[in-house]
Amino acid sequence: MLSSTFSKFAHVEVGIGGGAPRTIDVQSMPNILLSVQAGGILTVNGTPSIQSAIATALSAAAATGKARILVRPSADARAEDIIRAIEQSQATRLGPVILVR
C-alpha cells in the first residue's frame, strides 16, 4: 500500500486592521501600502511592481529601514497571491504586516 499527500499546509501570521487604537509614532515607522489585485498585479504605494521584486520595492519605500506594511487585497484577488505578498512582506523584516480592506 502506498500513501501520499499532495498538499502542503502552513500558516501565516498577520495582524488585522481595526483593533484597539494604539499610540503610533508615524515619523519613526511609516506605513507602506501593498495592494494585491486580480491577476497577481501588485502596487507598492501606488507604484506597479512584479511579484519577484516586492521585497526590493518595500525596502526602497521604507526610508528609515522600518515600516508597517499594510496589505490590501482587492475583492477579486486570488488567495494565493495575497498569501505570497504577505510572506514576502514578512521576509523583509521591516516591521509588522497588517491585512486591511
C-alpha positions, 0 to 999 in steps of 0.5 A: 500500500502506498500513501501520499499527500499532495498538499502542503499546509502552513500558516501565516501570521498577520495582524488585522486592521481595526483593533484597539487604537494604539499610540503610533509614532508615524515619523519613526515607522511609516506605513507602506501600502501593498495592494494585491489585485486580480491577476497577481498585479501588485502596487507598492504605494501606488507604484506597479511592481512584479511579484519577484521584486516586492521585497526590493520595492518595500525596502526602497519605500521604507526610508528609515529601514522600518515600516508597517506594511499594510496589505490590501487585497482587492475583492477579486484577488486570488488567495494565493497571491495575497498569501505570497505578498504577505510572506514576502512582506514578512521576509523583509523584516521591516516591521509588522504586516497588517491585512486591511480592506 
